Amino acid sequence: MPIFLLVIFESCTPKVSTALVTLDDLVNHPKTEALTRDDLRSCFESSAYVMDTLHKEHSPTRYLRINFHFMNSADSTHNFSEDSGRIFVHKLIHVMQLLFDSNNKLWLPQGNDIPVIPVNIKYVLTGDNPKEDPQTAGIYFHYDDDLYFYLHQGSRSNNADYTVIEKYGKGLDSIINIFILPHHPDSARSPTYQSGCVGIALGNAVKISGIFEKGLNEWNVRGTFNHEIGHVLGLYHAWTFDGCEDTPMHNNKCWVPENPGCMGITSNNMMDYNAFQSALSPCQVGLLHKNLSNTENPVRTLLIKTWCRYDPFKKITIKDTITWYGARDLEGDVEILNGASLRIKCRVSMPQGSVIRVHPGGTLILDDCRLHNDCGQLWRGIEILKIKKTEGKVIKVGVPILENLVTIVP
């Protein structure tokens, strides 16, 4: 009986035919005259990279490589021991990640209704030996009387000096190197020297000082680390003109609201100076992902290329009307279902062996976009499915580009 039913079912199932699309097959549709603000949005605007929170799966997570270096004197008395340093790093990464994962609501401007957008970046502690123990990988200890200290004031200041980075950095072309240094003990004893937790971003490296000698824990300093990494990835101080309309300029004098002379609510923006540093605006998050998506931006090399490997579980299914404004690096196939529409307006990297499949009644609009594989591999292209007289539709607008396709053999 089950076999009979199966045969009847199969005999009643409409036959599905498949055809691969080439750009030469498509009629070009000119740009409409009545373009909306969204139509004109550039691939290089931060707003194009703000996650659609109703379709989070359309924006794959970015994985950012980091490592840590503890600088110490030759007698090992001015920084964490190796055991306590490793424990500190693992705790620190956890709470740094918590800030990114929660991304609190902005306090400024007061009474705002600015939405909270997921940062969608994960830290990955990365060593230089793939066989190394995960508990020790990416954590280094250096003992150097000439370079172990940090000075950010006075004629001998070295906070902006690259020497320690050039000597001890690991994988500087693909990993953010974070150096934890103590303030120079002689300077720290001076009443005029500010020896708190301070930091600076220098290319793909960060220097942080004031943790060990002040007895600070990971919760005290997590915002400082994320702040400096924000600079590495292209963010500016939020109290200045940083290119974002949702980060109001202010005097940046209130570390906490209780400071003398502070009026109203202080900032909690990660890129301001404050005791909280727990929030990023939609524009700031968009800027991070714009930079990480730009194939010409050096910070992109800091990412793990998750988009090179095809993952069948990372398929994106389009069920309604969607526009992708910013660039994307996908990890699986794209399926456009009956009644759904996907407009692509920028660069999209498809993983090796993947396909964009347009089901009967679905629509794909290639709007001056570029579809390729960013890893130099081949993907299978665009498939149109047809059942009887109903088929998927692909529309060409402007001059789209298809690259890195598997050669079709007649």
C-alpha angles and dihedrals in degrees: 000000000000090000091051093050091049091053092049090048093051093047090055095047112103114243113253118213124195131208130182116229127225124187090243088064092060131084112229116242114205121229112271118248095229098066117176125219088259091051089056095046110127126229085235098058118102090226089066089064101049107118119251096233091201089060105032092158089068089070110057117213118262118228114210122200118225137167135184134227124193112204116205141166119261090259090053094230101120105063143026119307114248093257095046091042092057091048090050093051095051091048091045095052089051094055094039087056091048089060091053094044096049100035100185127226115274117254094203131102090037113247093012125160095209109149123240111243122195112248090218096200124123126200117229118193103222129194130192093244118060090203093056122117108269090227092060103026115113095013116107135182123205129186112202124145091199099050109023098095136075125220120181099167135054136027093302096051113147103177091113095041116115098201097101090045094050092047101045106019119122122207094348091171093061109016132061104237112210116198119199109199134168122237112258105274094226092053093043089060091059114098090219096053116094105222101173127118107304135159147181135202117225114181108295092348137079131202120204125181140178100050105107099038093046093047092236123167131215093269091055095055107028092100092052092054093048090046093056093044087052087059091050089054093050107270122137131208107291096218090064129058097291099164094260123111092199094062106072119210115247140159095267091215100123112087087172128359091252093065112119111267096018115136125196125338120350126215126275094182113136090226095053125077106257141120094258110043091172106129140067124189123235089254092051092050088047091052091052092054094041089057094044091049096050108100089205096052114098093218089069089074088066091069128090105241098237089158094070094071121068113233116188089200092060094066114143116218117200111209103162140020110309135171122196106205101170132052119277137194107207129198102200146017127305119227120192109197133208111294093012128114132200121191115192115198104169143025119319123183113207119202122245113289094007128134141202106225121196110199124210107288093018125117132212118190116197101200110185088307134143121228114191146126112264092203098060092253131123129257128191101245131220122335124197116204122208131193114186104309097341118091141161118268130223118192124195117211121181114334111325120182129218116194141171094027124163108257110254111227113207 
